[in-house]
C-alpha cells in the first residue's frame, strides 16, 4: 500500500490535522529543542508523541469517514 496521498491537497490537510491533534494533546513539537539530544533519544520521543498524534488522527479520520457514509445513505 502506498503512503502517497491520492489527492494533491491531501498532504496539507493531513499536516493541518496533525497539528490540531497535537494541540489537543498539549504537544507543541515546534518548540521542542532537540539540538542536544542524541539520535536515540529523538527517536524515543518521536515514537511517544508520534504514536499519540497518529492514533488521534486515525480516530478522527475514521469518524469523518463514517459521517460521510451516513450522509450518503
PDB file of N, H, CA, C and O in Angstrom:
ATOM      1  N   UNK A   1       0.848  -1.181   0.000  1.00  0.00           N
ATOM      2  CA  UNK A   1       0.000   0.000   0.000  1.00  0.00           C
ATOM      3  C   UNK A   1       0.890   1.241   0.000  1.00  0.00           C
ATOM      4  O   UNK A   1       1.850   1.336   0.765  1.00  0.00           O
ATOM      5  N   UNK A   2       0.561   2.159  -0.849  1.00  0.00           N
ATOM      6  H   UNK A   2      -0.219   2.081  -1.471  1.00  0.00           H
ATOM      7  CA  UNK A   2       1.358   3.373  -0.982  1.00  0.00           C
ATOM      8  C   UNK A   2       1.009   4.378   0.110  1.00  0.00           C
ATOM      9  O   UNK A   2      -0.145   4.491   0.524  1.00  0.00           O
ATOM     10  N   UNK A   3       2.020   5.103   0.568  1.00  0.00           N
ATOM     11  H   UNK A   3       2.958   5.012   0.232  1.00  0.00           H
ATOM     12  CA  UNK A   3       1.797   6.148   1.571  1.00  0.00           C
ATOM     13  C   UNK A   3       1.584   7.492   0.906  1.00  0.00           C
ATOM     14  O   UNK A   3       1.404   8.505   1.582  1.00  0.00           O
ATOM     15  N   UNK A   4       1.602   7.503  -0.422  1.00  0.00           N
ATOM     16  H   UNK A   4       1.748   6.679  -0.971  1.00  0.00           H
ATOM     17  CA  UNK A   4       1.426   8.742  -1.165  1.00  0.00           C
ATOM     18  C   UNK A   4      -0.057   9.121  -1.175  1.00  0.00           C
ATOM     19  O   UNK A   4      -0.899   8.288  -1.512  1.00  0.00           O
ATOM     20  N   UNK A   5      -0.386  10.355  -0.814  1.00  0.00           N
ATOM     21  H   UNK A   5       0.298  11.031  -0.541  1.00  0.00           H
ATOM     22  CA  UNK A   5      -1.796  10.772  -0.828  1.00  0.00           C
ATOM     23  C   UNK A   5      -2.393  10.691  -2.235  1.00  0.00           C
ATOM     24  O   UNK A   5      -1.725  11.014  -3.218  1.00  0.00           O
ATOM     25  N   UNK A   6      -3.638  10.263  -2.324  1.00  0.00           N
ATOM     26  H   UNK A   6      -4.181  10.001  -1.526  1.00  0.00           H
ATOM     27  CA  UNK A   6      -4.323  10.146  -3.608  1.00  0.00           C
ATOM     28  C   UNK A   6      -4.581  11.527  -4.196  1.00  0.00           C
ATOM     29  O   UNK A   6      -4.442  11.722  -5.403  1.00  0.00           O
ATOM     30  N   UNK A   7      -4.948  12.465  -3.372  1.00  0.00           N
ATOM     31  H   UNK A   7      -5.061  12.307  -2.391  1.00  0.00           H
ATOM     32  CA  UNK A   7      -5.235  13.822  -3.822  1.00  0.00           C
ATOM     33  C   UNK A   7      -4.073  14.734  -3.459  1.00  0.00           C
ATOM     34  O   UNK A   7      -3.489  14.607  -2.383  1.00  0.00           O
ATOM     35  N   UNK A   8      -3.741  15.649  -4.354  1.00  0.00           N
ATOM     36  H   UNK A   8      -4.216  15.752  -5.228  1.00  0.00           H
ATOM     37  CA  UNK A   8      -2.603  16.538  -4.150  1.00  0.00           C
ATOM     38  C   UNK A   8      -2.700  17.394  -2.903  1.00  0.00           C
ATOM     39  O   UNK A   8      -1.697  17.607  -2.221  1.00  0.00           O
ATOM     40  N   UNK A   9      -3.889  17.888  -2.593  1.00  0.00           N
ATOM     41  H   UNK A   9      -4.704  17.715  -3.147  1.00  0.00           H
ATOM     42  CA  UNK A   9      -4.038  18.765  -1.428  1.00  0.00           C
ATOM     43  C   UNK A   9      -4.221  17.976  -0.129  1.00  0.00           C
ATOM     44  O   UNK A   9      -4.385  18.570   0.936  1.00  0.00           O
ATOM     45  N   UNK A  10      -4.193  16.658  -0.211  1.00  0.00           N
ATOM     46  H   UNK A  10      -4.059  16.176  -1.076  1.00  0.00           H
ATOM     47  CA  UNK A  10      -4.384  15.840   0.991  1.00  0.00           C
ATOM     48  C   UNK A  10      -3.231  16.019   1.973  1.00  0.00           C
ATOM     49  O   UNK A  10      -3.444  16.008   3.185  1.00  0.00           O
ATOM     50  N   UNK A  11      -2.018  16.183   1.466  1.00  0.00           N
ATOM     51  H   UNK A  11      -1.844  16.192   0.481  1.00  0.00           H
ATOM     52  CA  UNK A  11      -0.862  16.312   2.354  1.00  0.00           C
ATOM     53  C   UNK A  11      -1.009  17.527   3.269  1.00  0.00           C
ATOM     54  O   UNK A  11      -0.751  17.439   4.469  1.00  0.00           O
ATOM     55  N   UNK A  12      -1.422  18.655   2.705  1.00  0.00           N
ATOM     56  H   UNK A  12      -1.631  18.727   1.730  1.00  0.00           H
ATOM     57  CA  UNK A  12      -1.599  19.868   3.514  1.00  0.00           C
ATOM     58  C   UNK A  12      -2.706  19.665   4.547  1.00  0.00           C
ATOM     59  O   UNK A  12      -2.578  20.099   5.692  1.00  0.00           O
ATOM     60  N   UNK A  13      -3.788  19.008   4.143  1.00  0.00           N
ATOM     61  H   UNK A  13      -3.892  18.656   3.213  1.00  0.00           H
ATOM     62  CA  UNK A  13      -4.892  18.759   5.066  1.00  0.00           C
ATOM     63  C   UNK A  13      -4.458  17.819   6.189  1.00  0.00           C
ATOM     64  O   UNK A  13      -4.848  18.011   7.340  1.00  0.00           O
ATOM     65  N   UNK A  14      -3.657  16.811   5.866  1.00  0.00           N
ATOM     66  H   UNK A  14      -3.340  16.655   4.931  1.00  0.00           H
ATOM     67  CA  UNK A  14      -3.170  15.891   6.894  1.00  0.00           C
ATOM     68  C   UNK A  14      -2.207  16.582   7.849  1.00  0.00           C
ATOM     69  O   UNK A  14      -2.220  16.308   9.049  1.00  0.00           O
ATOM     70  N   UNK A  15      -1.379  17.469   7.331  1.00  0.00           N
ATOM     71  H   UNK A  15      -1.368  17.691   6.356  1.00  0.00           H
ATOM     72  CA  UNK A  15      -0.474  18.232   8.199  1.00  0.00           C
ATOM     73  C   UNK A  15      -1.266  19.115   9.158  1.00  0.00           C
ATOM     74  O   UNK A  15      -0.921  19.235  10.334  1.00  0.00           O
ATOM     75  N   UNK A  16      -2.332  19.733   8.644  1.00  0.00           N
ATOM     76  H   UNK A  16      -2.613  19.636   7.689  1.00  0.00           H
ATOM     77  CA  UNK A  16      -3.175  20.581   9.491  1.00  0.00           C
ATOM     78  C   UNK A  16      -3.852  19.733  10.568  1.00  0.00           C
ATOM     79  O   UNK A  16      -3.918  20.134  11.730  1.00  0.00           O
ATOM     80  N   UNK A  17      -4.354  18.560  10.176  1.00  0.00           N
ATOM     81  H   UNK A  17      -4.301  18.235   9.232  1.00  0.00           H
ATOM     82  CA  UNK A  17      -4.994  17.668  11.141  1.00  0.00           C
ATOM     83  C   UNK A  17      -3.986  17.221  12.202  1.00  0.00           C
ATOM     84  O   UNK A  17      -4.323  17.129  13.382  1.00  0.00           O
ATOM     85  N   UNK A  18      -2.756  16.944  11.780  1.00  0.00           N
ATOM     86  H   UNK A  18      -2.483  17.019  10.821  1.00  0.00           H
ATOM     87  CA  UNK A  18      -1.707  16.537  12.718  1.00  0.00           C
ATOM     88  C   UNK A  18      -1.439  17.642  13.738  1.00  0.00           C
ATOM     89  O   UNK A  18      -1.291  17.367  14.929  1.00  0.00           O
ATOM     90  N   UNK A  19      -1.379  18.874  13.280  1.00  0.00           N
ATOM     91  H   UNK A  19      -1.499  19.098  12.313  1.00  0.00           H
ATOM     92  CA  UNK A  19      -1.149  19.999  14.191  1.00  0.00           C
ATOM     93  C   UNK A  19      -2.316  20.173  15.157  1.00  0.00           C
ATOM     94  O   UNK A  19      -2.109  20.476  16.331  1.00  0.00           O
ATOM     95  N   UNK A  20      -3.549  19.981  14.666  1.00  0.00           N
ATOM     96  H   UNK A  20      -3.717  19.735  13.711  1.00  0.00           H
ATOM     97  CA  UNK A  20      -4.728  20.088  15.528  1.00  0.00           C
ATOM     98  C   UNK A  20      -4.707  19.007  16.609  1.00  0.00           C
ATOM     99  O   UNK A  20      -4.995  19.282  17.774  1.00  0.00           O
ATOM    100  N   UNK A  21      -4.364  17.768  16.216  1.00  0.00           N
ATOM    101  H   UNK A  21      -4.130  17.545  15.270  1.00  0.00           H
ATOM    102  CA  UNK A  21      -4.322  16.672  17.185  1.00  0.00           C
ATOM    103  C   UNK A  21      -3.237  16.925  18.225  1.00  0.00           C
ATOM    104  O   UNK A  21      -3.449  16.680  19.412  1.00  0.00           O
ATOM    105  N   UNK A  22      -2.089  17.407  17.795  1.00  0.00           N
ATOM    106  H   UNK A  22      -1.917  17.606  16.830  1.00  0.00           H
ATOM    107  CA  UNK A  22      -1.005  17.702  18.734  1.00  0.00           C
ATOM    108  C   UNK A  22      -1.428  18.784  19.717  1.00  0.00           C
ATOM    109  O   UNK A  22      -1.135  18.696  20.909  1.00  0.00           O
ATOM    110  N   UNK A  23      -2.117  19.804  19.217  1.00  0.00           N
ATOM    111  H   UNK A  23      -2.356  19.875  18.249  1.00  0.00           H
ATOM    112  CA  UNK A  23      -2.577  20.884  20.094  1.00  0.00           C
ATOM    113  C   UNK A  23      -3.585  20.361  21.112  1.00  0.00           C
ATOM    114  O   UNK A  23      -3.541  20.740  22.283  1.00  0.00           O
ATOM    115  N   UNK A  24      -4.501  19.482  20.667  1.00  0.00           N
ATOM    116  H   UNK A  24      -4.537  19.174  19.716  1.00  0.00           H
ATOM    117  CA  UNK A  24      -5.483  18.909  21.590  1.00  0.00           C
ATOM    118  C   UNK A  24      -4.804  18.077  22.678  1.00  0.00           C
ATOM    119  O   UNK A  24      -5.284  18.011  23.810  1.00  0.00           O
ATOM    120  N   UNK A  25      -3.691  17.448  22.327  1.00  0.00           N
ATOM    121  H   UNK A  25      -3.301  17.502  21.408  1.00  0.00           H
ATOM    122  CA  UNK A  25      -2.959  16.629  23.296  1.00  0.00           C
ATOM    123  C   UNK A  25      -1.969  17.445  24.113  1.00  0.00           C
ATOM    124  O   UNK A  25      -1.313  16.916  25.011  1.00  0.00           O
ATOM    125  N   UNK A  26      -1.859  18.736  23.803  1.00  0.00           N
ATOM    126  H   UNK A  26      -2.392  19.166  23.074  1.00  0.00           H
ATOM    127  CA  UNK A  26      -0.939  19.604  24.530  1.00  0.00           C
ATOM    128  C   UNK A  26       0.512  19.424  24.123  1.00  0.00           C
ATOM    129  O   UNK A  26       1.419  19.704  24.907  1.00  0.00           O
ATOM    130  N   UNK A  27       0.736  18.958  22.902  1.00  0.00           N
ATOM    131  H   UNK A  27       0.000  18.731  22.265  1.00  0.00           H
ATOM    132  CA  UNK A  27       2.091  18.729  22.400  1.00  0.00           C
ATOM    133  C   UNK A  27       2.422  19.812  21.391  1.00  0.00           C
ATOM    134  O   UNK A  27       1.686  20.014  20.425  1.00  0.00           O
ATOM    135  N   UNK A  28       3.518  20.505  21.611  1.00  0.00           N
ATOM    136  H   UNK A  28       4.115  20.342  22.396  1.00  0.00           H
ATOM    137  CA  UNK A  28       3.959  21.528  20.662  1.00  0.00           C
ATOM    138  C   UNK A  28       5.349  21.153  20.181  1.00  0.00           C
ATOM    139  O   UNK A  28       6.351  21.558  20.771  1.00  0.00           O
ATOM    140  N   UNK A  29       5.404  20.386  19.115  1.00  0.00           N
ATOM    141  H   UNK A  29       4.590  20.058  18.636  1.00  0.00           H
ATOM    142  CA  UNK A  29       6.673  19.909  18.589  1.00  0.00           C
ATOM    143  C   UNK A  29       7.560  21.002  18.054  1.00  0.00           C
ATOM    144  O   UNK A  29       8.779  20.837  18.005  1.00  0.00           O
ATOM    145  N   UNK A  30       6.982  22.118  17.649  1.00  0.00           N
ATOM    146  H   UNK A  30       5.991  22.253  17.689  1.00  0.00           H
ATOM    147  CA  UNK A  30       7.795  23.193  17.087  1.00  0.00           C
ATOM    148  C   UNK A  30       8.677  23.850  18.143  1.00  0.00           C
ATOM    149  O   UNK A  30       9.690  24.466  17.811  1.00  0.00           O
ATOM    150  N   UNK A  31       8.297  23.723  19.408  1.00  0.00           N
ATOM    151  H   UNK A  31       7.474  23.223  19.677  1.00  0.00           H
ATOM    152  CA  UNK A  31       9.082  24.347  20.472  1.00  0.00           C
ATOM    153  C   UNK A  31      10.045  23.372  21.139  1.00  0.00           C
ATOM    154  O   UNK A  31      10.763  23.749  22.065  1.00  0.00           O
ATOM    155  N   UNK A  32      10.069  22.124  20.679  1.00  0.00           N
ATOM    156  H   UNK A  32       9.485  21.818  19.926  1.00  0.00           H
ATOM    157  CA  UNK A  32      10.983  21.137  21.242  1.00  0.00           C
ATOM    158  C   UNK A  32      12.400  21.450  20.797  1.00  0.00           C
ATOM    159  O   UNK A  32      12.658  21.628  19.607  1.00  0.00           O
ATOM    160  N   UNK A  33      13.301  21.517  21.734  1.00  0.00           N
ATOM    161  H   UNK A  33      13.092  21.373  22.702  1.00  0.00           H
ATOM    162  CA  UNK A  33      14.706  21.736  21.413  1.00  0.00           C
ATOM    163  C   UNK A  33      15.401  20.385  21.445  1.00  0.00           C
ATOM    164  O   UNK A  33      15.667  19.842  22.517  1.00  0.00           O
ATOM    165  N   UNK A  34      15.692  19.845  20.275  1.00  0.00           N
ATOM    166  H   UNK A  34      15.475  20.286  19.404  1.00  0.00           H
ATOM    167  CA  UNK A  34      16.324  18.535  20.196  1.00  0.00           C
ATOM    168  C   UNK A  34      17.797  18.636  19.829  1.00  0.00           C
ATOM    169  O   UNK A  34      18.428  17.620  19.535  1.00  0.00           O
ATOM    170  N   UNK A  35      18.346  19.821  19.839  1.00  0.00           N
ATOM    171  H   UNK A  35      17.834  20.646  20.077  1.00  0.00           H
ATOM    172  CA  UNK A  35      19.727  20.024  19.429  1.00  0.00           C
ATOM    173  C   UNK A  35      20.746  19.286  20.267  1.00  0.00           C
ATOM    174  O   UNK A  35      21.764  18.844  19.734  1.00  0.00           O
ATOM    175  N   UNK A  36      20.513  19.137  21.549  1.00  0.00           N
ATOM    176  H   UNK A  36      19.686  19.496  21.982  1.00  0.00           H
ATOM    177  CA  UNK A  36      21.485  18.491  22.428  1.00  0.00           C
ATOM    178  C   UNK A  36      21.169  17.020  22.696  1.00  0.00           C
ATOM    179  O   UNK A  36      21.889  16.357  23.443  1.00  0.00           O
ATOM    180  N   UNK A  37      20.108  16.513  22.096  1.00  0.00           N
ATOM    181  H   UNK A  37      19.524  17.052  21.489  1.00  0.00           H
ATOM    182  CA  UNK A  37      19.732  15.127  22.344  1.00  0.00           C
ATOM    183  C   UNK A  37      20.403  14.189  21.345  1.00  0.00           C
ATOM    184  O   UNK A  37      20.530  14.533  20.170  1.00  0.00           O
ATOM    185  N   UNK A  38      20.835  13.006  21.795  1.00  0.00           N
ATOM    186  H   UNK A  38      20.731  12.727  22.749  1.00  0.00           H
ATOM    187  CA  UNK A  38      21.353  12.021  20.845  1.00  0.00           C
ATOM    188  C   UNK A  38      20.210  11.466  19.995  1.00  0.00           C
ATOM    189  O   UNK A  38      19.048  11.528  20.396  1.00  0.00           O
ATOM    190  N   UNK A  39      20.538  10.929  18.830  1.00  0.00           N
ATOM    191  H   UNK A  39      21.483  10.878  18.504  1.00  0.00           H
ATOM    192  CA  UNK A  39      19.503  10.456  17.907  1.00  0.00           C
ATOM    193  C   UNK A  39      18.630   9.377  18.528  1.00  0.00           C
ATOM    194  O   UNK A  39      17.446   9.289  18.201  1.00  0.00           O
ATOM    195  N   UNK A  40      19.178   8.554  19.412  1.00  0.00           N
ATOM    196  H   UNK A  40      20.139   8.625  19.677  1.00  0.00           H
ATOM    197  CA  UNK A  40      18.380   7.518  20.071  1.00  0.00           C
ATOM    198  C   UNK A  40      17.248   8.151  20.885  1.00  0.00           C
ATOM    199  O   UNK A  40      16.124   7.649  20.880  1.00  0.00           O
ATOM    200  N   UNK A  41      17.539   9.239  21.575  1.00  0.00           N
ATOM    201  H   UNK A  41      18.453   9.647  21.579  1.00  0.00           H
ATOM    202  CA  UNK A  41      16.519   9.925  22.373  1.00  0.00           C
ATOM    203  C   UNK A  41      15.474  10.577  21.487  1.00  0.00           C
ATOM    204  O   UNK A  41      14.284  10.546  21.802  1.00  0.00           O
ATOM    205  N   UNK A  42      15.905  11.161  20.391  1.00  0.00           N
ATOM    206  H   UNK A  42      16.872  11.186  20.136  1.00  0.00           H
ATOM    207  CA  UNK A  42      14.956  11.799  19.481  1.00  0.00           C
ATOM    208  C   UNK A  42      13.986  10.764  18.933  1.00  0.00           C
ATOM    209  O   UNK A  42      12.787  11.029  18.837  1.00  0.00           O
ATOM    210  N   UNK A  43      14.491   9.589  18.572  1.00  0.00           N
ATOM    211  H   UNK A  43      15.465   9.374  18.650  1.00  0.00           H
ATOM    212  CA  UNK A  43      13.617   8.516  18.097  1.00  0.00           C
ATOM    213  C   UNK A  43      12.633   8.084  19.163  1.00  0.00           C
ATOM    214  O   UNK A  43      11.475   7.793  18.866  1.00  0.00           O
ATOM    215  N   UNK A  44      13.089   8.042  20.401  1.00  0.00           N
ATOM    216  H   UNK A  44      14.030   8.279  20.643  1.00  0.00           H
ATOM    217  CA  UNK A  44      12.213   7.664  21.514  1.00  0.00           C
ATOM    218  C   UNK A  44      11.075   8.668  21.674  1.00  0.00           C
ATOM    219  O   UNK A  44       9.910   8.285  21.778  1.00  0.00           O
ATOM    220  N   UNK A  45      11.419   9.953  21.693  1.00  0.00           N
ATOM    221  H   UNK A  45      12.365  10.265  21.608  1.00  0.00           H
ATOM    222  CA  UNK A  45      10.390  10.983  21.848  1.00  0.00           C
ATOM    223  C   UNK A  45       9.468  11.021  20.643  1.00  0.00           C
ATOM    224  O   UNK A  45       8.258  11.198  20.788  1.00  0.00           O
ATOM    225  N   UNK A  46      10.025  10.858  19.467  1.00  0.00           N
ATOM    226  H   UNK A  46      11.008  10.715  19.349  1.00  0.00           H
ATOM    227  CA  UNK A  46       9.202  10.838  18.257  1.00  0.00           C
ATOM    228  C   UNK A  46       8.196   9.702  18.286  1.00  0.00           C
ATOM    229  O   UNK A  46       7.052   9.865  17.861  1.00  0.00           O
ATOM    230  N   UNK A  47       8.622   8.550  18.789  1.00  0.00           N
ATOM    231  H   UNK A  47       9.551   8.417  19.135  1.00  0.00           H
ATOM    232  CA  UNK A  47       7.720   7.410  18.884  1.00  0.00           C
ATOM    233  C   UNK A  47       6.594   7.644  19.871  1.00  0.00           C
ATOM    234  O   UNK A  47       5.448   7.272  19.619  1.00  0.00           O
ATOM    235  N   UNK A  48       6.920   8.257  20.989  1.00  0.00           N
ATOM    236  H   UNK A  48       7.851   8.559  21.195  1.00  0.00           H
ATOM    237  CA  UNK A  48       5.897   8.536  22.002  1.00  0.00           C
ATOM    238  C   UNK A  48       4.872   9.519  21.457  1.00  0.00           C
ATOM    239  O   UNK A  48       3.671   9.251  21.473  1.00  0.00           O
ATOM    240  N   UNK A  49       5.355  10.654  20.978  1.00  0.00           N
ATOM    241  H   UNK A  49       6.331  10.871  20.966  1.00  0.00           H
ATOM    242  CA  UNK A  49       4.439  11.691  20.509  1.00  0.00           C
ATOM    243  C   UNK A  49       3.788  11.314  19.190  1.00  0.00           C
ATOM    244  O   UNK A  49       2.600  11.562  18.985  1.00  0.00           O
ATOM    245  N   UNK A  50       4.558  10.719  18.306  1.00  0.00           N
ATOM    246  H   UNK A  50       5.523  10.518  18.473  1.00  0.00           H
ATOM    247  CA  UNK A  50       4.011  10.328  17.010  1.00  0.00           C
ATOM    248  C   UNK A  50       2.893   9.314  17.150  1.00  0.00           C
ATOM    249  O   UNK A  50       1.896   9.381  16.431  1.00  0.00           O
ATOM    250  N   UNK A  51       3.051   8.373  18.071  1.00  0.00           N
ATOM    251  H   UNK A  51       3.861   8.318  18.656  1.00  0.00           H
ATOM    252  CA  UNK A  51       2.018   7.368  18.286  1.00  0.00           C
ATOM    253  C   UNK A  51       0.729   7.972  18.809  1.00  0.00           C
ATOM    254  O   UNK A  51      -0.359   7.603  18.367  1.00  0.00           O
ATOM    255  N   UNK A  52       0.846   8.891  19.740  1.00  0.00           N
ATOM    256  H   UNK A  52       1.730   9.191  20.099  1.00  0.00           H
ATOM    257  CA  UNK A  52      -0.350   9.537  20.296  1.00  0.00           C
ATOM    258  C   UNK A  52      -1.054  10.365  19.233  1.00  0.00           C
ATOM    259  O   UNK A  52      -2.275  10.302  19.089  1.00  0.00           O
ATOM    260  N   UNK A  53      -0.277  11.138  18.495  1.00  0.00           N
ATOM    261  H   UNK A  53       0.715  11.189  18.613  1.00  0.00           H
ATOM    262  CA  UNK A  53      -0.868  12.001  17.468  1.00  0.00           C
ATOM    263  C   UNK A  53      -1.456  11.147  16.350  1.00  0.00           C
ATOM    264  O   UNK A  53      -2.570  11.400  15.890  1.00  0.00           O
ATOM    265  N   UNK A  54      -0.704  10.134  15.914  1.00  0.00           N
ATOM    266  H   UNK A  54       0.200   9.929  16.288  1.00  0.00           H
ATOM    267  CA  UNK A  54      -1.185   9.264  14.838  1.00  0.00           C
ATOM    268  C   UNK A  54      -2.460   8.529  15.215  1.00  0.00           C
ATOM    269  O   UNK A  54      -3.359   8.375  14.388  1.00  0.00           O
ATOM    270  N   UNK A  55      -2.542   8.078  16.457  1.00  0.00           N
ATOM    271  H   UNK A  55      -1.812   8.203  17.128  1.00  0.00           H
ATOM    272  CA  UNK A  55      -3.749   7.391  16.920  1.00  0.00           C
ATOM    273  C   UNK A  55      -4.959   8.306  16.909  1.00  0.00           C
ATOM    274  O   UNK A  55      -6.047   7.906  16.493  1.00  0.00           O
ATOM    275  N   UNK A  56      -4.767   9.535  17.367  1.00  0.00           N
ATOM    276  H   UNK A  56      -3.883   9.859  17.704  1.00  0.00           H
ATOM    277  CA  UNK A  56      -5.867  10.503  17.356  1.00  0.00           C
ATOM    278  C   UNK A  56      -6.270  10.857  15.926  1.00  0.00           C
ATOM    279  O   UNK A  56      -7.455  11.008  15.627  1.00  0.00           O
ATOM    280  N   UNK A  57      -5.274  10.988  15.044  1.00  0.00           N
ATOM    281  H   UNK A  57      -4.312  10.865  15.286  1.00  0.00           H
ATOM    282  CA  UNK A  57      -5.578  11.290  13.640  1.00  0.00           C
ATOM    283  C   UNK A  57      -6.405  10.164  13.028  1.00  0.00           C
ATOM    284  O   UNK A  57      -7.372  10.420  12.310  1.00  0.00           O
ATOM    285  N   UNK A  58      -6.026   8.918  13.310  1.00  0.00           N
ATOM    286  H   UNK A  58      -5.241   8.710  13.894  1.00  0.00           H
ATOM    287  CA  UNK A  58      -6.750   7.772  12.766  1.00  0.00           C
ATOM    288  C   UNK A  58      -8.186   7.761  13.267  1.00  0.00           C
ATOM    289  O   UNK A  58      -9.113   7.548  12.487  1.00  0.00           O
ATOM    290  N   UNK A  59      -8.376   7.989  14.554  1.00  0.00           N
ATOM    291  H   UNK A  59      -7.622   8.163  15.188  1.00  0.00           H
ATOM    292  CA  UNK A  59      -9.733   8.029  15.103  1.00  0.00           C
ATOM    293  C   UNK A  59     -10.570   9.116  14.432  1.00  0.00           C
ATOM    294  O   UNK A  59     -11.727   8.894  14.074  1.00  0.00           O
ATOM    295  N   UNK A  60      -9.971  10.290  14.269  1.00  0.00           N
ATOM    296  H   UNK A  60      -9.031  10.471  14.560  1.00  0.00           H
ATOM    297  CA  UNK A  60     -10.691  11.407  13.664  1.00  0.00           C
ATOM    298  C   UNK A  60     -11.029  11.119  12.197  1.00  0.00           C
ATOM    299  O   UNK A  60     -12.134  11.420  11.745  1.00  0.00           O
ATOM    300  N   UNK A  61     -10.083  10.539  11.455  1.00  0.00           N
ATOM    301  H   UNK A  61      -9.185  10.295  11.821  1.00  0.00           H
ATOM    302  CA  UNK A  61     -10.331  10.227  10.046  1.00  0.00           C
ATOM    303  C   UNK A  61     -11.420   9.168   9.899  1.00  0.00           C
ATOM    304  O   UNK A  61     -12.247   9.259   8.991  1.00  0.00           O
ATOM    305  N   UNK A  62     -11.433   8.169  10.773  1.00  0.00           N
ATOM    306  H   UNK A  62     -10.762   8.095  11.510  1.00  0.00           H
ATOM    307  CA  UNK A  62     -12.488   7.155  10.738  1.00  0.00           C
ATOM    308  C   UNK A  62     -13.833   7.792  11.048  1.00  0.00           C
ATOM    309  O   UNK A  62     -14.832   7.503  10.388  1.00  0.00           O
ATOM    310  N   UNK A  63     -13.856   8.650  12.045  1.00  0.00           N
ATOM    311  H   UNK A  63     -13.045   8.885  12.581  1.00  0.00           H
ATOM    312  CA  UNK A  63     -15.089   9.352  12.407  1.00  0.00           C
ATOM    313  C   UNK A  63     -15.607  10.181  11.227  1.00  0.00           C
ATOM    314  O   UNK A  63     -16.803  10.175  10.935  1.00  0.00           O
ATOM    315  N   UNK A  64     -14.701  10.889  10.557  1.00  0.00           N
ATOM    316  H   UNK A  64     -13.730  10.893  10.794  1.00  0.00           H
ATOM    317  CA  UNK A  64     -15.097  11.707   9.409  1.00  0.00           C
ATOM    318  C   UNK A  64     -15.622  10.826   8.274  1.00  0.00           C
ATOM    319  O   UNK A  64     -16.599  11.184   7.615  1.00  0.00           O
ATOM    320  N   UNK A  65     -14.983   9.679   8.041  1.00  0.00           N
ATOM    321  H   UNK A  65     -14.190   9.388   8.576  1.00  0.00           H
ATOM    322  CA  UNK A  65     -15.437   8.761   7.004  1.00  0.00           C
ATOM    323  C   UNK A  65     -16.811   8.192   7.313  1.00  0.00           C
ATOM    324  O   UNK A  65     -17.654   8.079   6.424  1.00  0.00           O
ATOM    325  N   UNK A  66     -17.037   7.835   8.569  1.00  0.00           N
ATOM    326  H   UNK A  66     -16.351   7.927   9.291  1.00  0.00           H
ATOM    327  CA  UNK A  66     -18.343   7.315   8.972  1.00  0.00           C
ATOM    328  C   UNK A  66     -19.430   8.367   8.787  1.00  0.00           C
ATOM    329  O   UNK A  66     -20.542   8.044   8.368  1.00  0.00           O
ATOM    330  N   UNK A  67     -19.116   9.614   9.096  1.00  0.00           N
ATOM    331  H   UNK A  67     -18.213   9.876   9.437  1.00  0.00           H
ATOM    332  CA  UNK A  67     -20.088  10.689   8.903  1.00  0.00           C
ATOM    333  C   UNK A  67     -20.417  10.865   7.424  1.00  0.00           C
ATOM    334  O   UNK A  67     -21.575  11.077   7.065  1.00  0.00           O
ATOM    335  N   UNK A  68     -19.405  10.778   6.569  1.00  0.00           N
ATOM    336  H   UNK A  68     -18.464  10.605   6.860  1.00  0.00           H
ATOM    337  CA  UNK A  68     -19.635  10.906   5.128  1.00  0.00           C
ATOM    338  C   UNK A  68     -20.508   9.759   4.616  1.00  0.00           C
ATOM    339  O   UNK A  68     -21.404   9.977   3.799  1.00  0.00           O
ATOM    340  N   UNK A  69     -20.250   8.544   5.091  1.00  0.00           N
ATOM    341  H   UNK A  69     -19.522   8.367   5.754  1.00  0.00           H
ATOM    342  CA  UNK A  69     -21.058   7.402   4.674  1.00  0.00           C
ATOM    343  C   UNK A  69     -22.499   7.542   5.154  1.00  0.00           C
ATOM    344  O   UNK A  69     -23.431   7.194   4.428  1.00  0.00           O
ATOM    345  N   UNK A  70     -22.687   8.045   6.361  1.00  0.00           N
ATOM    346  H   UNK A  70     -21.930   8.328   6.950  1.00  0.00           H
ATOM    347  CA  UNK A  70     -24.035   8.228   6.899  1.00  0.00           C
ATOM    348  C   UNK A  70     -24.810   9.256   6.079  1.00  0.00           C
ATOM    349  O   UNK A  70     -26.019   9.119   5.898  1.00  0.00           O
ATOM    350  N   UNK A  71     -24.124  10.282   5.585  1.00  0.00           N
ATOM    351  H   UNK A  71     -23.142  10.394   5.733  1.00  0.00           H
ATOM    352  CA  UNK A  71     -24.781  11.307   4.766  1.00  0.00           C
ATOM    353  C   UNK A  71     -25.217  10.743   3.419  1.00  0.00           C
ATOM    354  O   UNK A  71     -26.221  11.186   2.861  1.00  0.00           O
ATOM    355  N   UNK A  72     -24.479   9.776   2.891  1.00  0.00           N
ATOM    356  H   UNK A  72     -23.664   9.416   3.343  1.00  0.00           H
ATOM    357  CA  UNK A  72     -24.786   9.207   1.584  1.00  0.00           C
ATOM    358  C   UNK A  72     -26.006   8.304   1.626  1.00  0.00           C
ATOM    359  O   UNK A  72     -26.653   8.095   0.599  1.00  0.00           O
ATOM    360  N   UNK A  73     -26.328   7.773   2.779  1.00  0.00           N
ATOM    361  H   UNK A  73     -25.803   7.943   3.613  1.00  0.00           H
ATOM    362  CA  UNK A  73     -27.462   6.837   2.892  1.00  0.00           C
ATOM    363  C   UNK A  73     -28.769   7.543   3.030  1.00  0.00           C
ATOM    364  O   UNK A  73     -29.811   6.897   3.134  1.00  0.00           O
TER     365      UNK A  73
END
